Amino acid sequence: MEVRSKIYIKSGRHGRSEIVRGERPEPLPQRARPTRKAELMAFAIVFDDWLAKGEAEDYSHISRITGISRFRVSKIMNLMQLPPSEQSELLFSEI
């Protein structure tokens, strides 16, 4: 007696593999990920909004809220001094 069936190996939790009957499902399409510079520009916009609304008093308050060093917050906020065209270019760049 001969039995034929399609199988594939599925990666499970904690590094376990599982043999599964049937066709392998189509992989999900890769989503474009924003660049690190785009993420930092988004942080700068959010931090600037916090300061404008009075939700944060100053950079040191943002530092305490987020857990980012004051030096790093200052560097991130310096992105707000770029011309709007460059800010937009940074914000919408993708890998």
Secondary structure in CASP SS format (residue, H / E / C, confidence):
PFRMAT SS
TARGET T0000
AUTHOR 0000-0000-0000
METHOD secondary structure of the structure
MODEL  1
M C 1.00
E C 1.00
V C 1.00
R C 1.00
S C 1.00
K C 1.00
I E 1.00
Y E 1.00
I E 1.00
K E 1.00
S E 1.00
G C 1.00
R H 1.00
H H 1.00
G H 1.00
R C 1.00
S E 1.00
E E 1.00
I E 1.00
V E 1.00
R E 1.00
G C 1.00
E C 1.00
R C 1.00
P C 1.00
E C 1.00
P C 1.00
L C 1.00
P C 1.00
Q C 1.00
R C 1.00
A C 1.00
R C 1.00
P E 1.00
T C 1.00
R H 1.00
K H 1.00
A H 1.00
E H 1.00
L H 1.00
M H 1.00
A H 1.00
F H 1.00
A H 1.00
I H 1.00
V H 1.00
F H 1.00
D H 1.00
D H 1.00
W H 1.00
L H 1.00
A H 1.00
K H 1.00
G C 1.00
E C 1.00
A C 1.00
E C 1.00
D C 1.00
Y H 1.00
S H 1.00
H H 1.00
I H 1.00
S H 1.00
R H 1.00
I H 1.00
T H 1.00
G C 1.00
I C 1.00
S C 1.00
R H 1.00
F H 1.00
R H 1.00
V H 1.00
S H 1.00
K H 1.00
I H 1.00
M H 1.00
N H 1.00
L H 1.00
M H 1.00
Q H 1.00
L C 1.00
P C 1.00
P H 1.00
S H 1.00
E H 1.00
Q H 1.00
S H 1.00
E H 1.00
L H 1.00
L H 1.00
F C 1.00
S C 1.00
E E 1.00
I C 1.00
END
